[in-house]
Amino acid sequence: MRKFWSITFMLVFVACDFSASKDKQARELVNQEMRNIDWNDVDAYPLFENCDETLTKDGQRECFVNEVISHFSATLKEFEFILQENVASTVYVDFIVDREGKISVQKIEKDRFIDMQMPEFDGIITQSLKGLPPLAPALKRGIPVKTKFRIPIQLNTK
């Protein structure tokens, strides 16, 4: 009987060690896979309804950017700015598309001259982004992810 318990104890001990070894291997595989993922790139860009989801990733990006820029352009044409001097400048708009496809402005980078000449500019751009049509969020490995974008807007009154 003593042999039976000794053998049983050894089998249980080895089985526990074997199970722990499998868990350690699985964790190591997951960690290795996580290190290999490029977290600065997405598999699919945010898409508006009029963008074709079968486009290449570059095509999706181009469609997204063109839609945003054309929306900015249409919005800015609706306003009449009275300027004291000619303007030739680039404004950078940083915004985030969250996991639900909602857009929020992070920062609008412009020179002091535009701030003085068009103090309402930030509000117009923010409203323009909020007025964009609904969009699907970016995807990374099939999972919706938050993405940050920087769009340049060229202002030229010359």
C-alpha positions, -999 to +999 in steps of 0.1 A: +000+000+000+029+023+007+041+018-029+007+028-042+007+061-022+042+068-032+035+063-069+002+083-067+021+112-050+048+112-077+022+112-105+003+141-089+035+161-084+046+155-120+011+163-134+011+197-115+046+205-128+035+196-163+004+218-161+025+247-148+050+242-176+022+245-202+008+277-186+043+292-187+047+282-224+014+297-233+022+330-215+056+331-233+039+326-267+014+354-259+041+378-248+062+370-279+032+377-301+025+410-283+061+421-289+058+414-326+026+435-331+032+470-346+010+490-324+016+522-344-002+509-375-037+497-381-050+469-403-079+490-416-085+527-414-117+544-402-142+543-430-171+565-440-201+549-457-190+561-492-155+545-488-151+510-501-139+486-474-123+463-500-098+490-509-062+485-499-051+500-466-036+530-485-068+534-505-088+534-472-065+560-457-067+582-488-106+579-489-107+589-452-084+618-455-101+631-487-135+630-470-122+649-440-104+675-461-134+680-484-157+684-454-133+711-439-132+729-473-170+729-476-173+742-441-148+770-445-164+781-477-197+787-458-180+815-437-168+849-448-137+859-430-127+896-431-089+897-430-067+928-427-038+911-445-033+882-469-029+848-453-007+820-465-003+795-437-009+758-427-030+748-398-026+713-383-056+697-368-050+667-344-080+646-337-089+611-324-114+586-338-124+564-309-134+527-308-170+537-315-161+559-345-167+592-326-143+621-334-128+645-308-104+673-315-072+671-295-053+702-307-054+728-335-019+741-342-018+775-360+003+806-359-005+837-339-015+857-370-044+833-377-055+835-341-057+873-343-073+874-377-098+846-372-105+840-335-135+818-344-114+794-365-110+767-338-148+766-331-155+763-368-131+734-373-143+716-342-179+719-354-169+708-388-154+676-374-185+669-353-206+673-384-188+646-403-210+617-414-209+585-392-178+563-397-166+529-387-135+529-364-101+517-374-094+480-369-063+461-355-066+424-358-104+427-363-108+447-331-119+484-332-092+507-319-087+544-311-066+562-337-050+596-338-047+617-370-031+650-380-046+668-410-030+699-425-053+727-438-037+752-462-051+787-458-042+810-487-060+843-495-034+856-520 
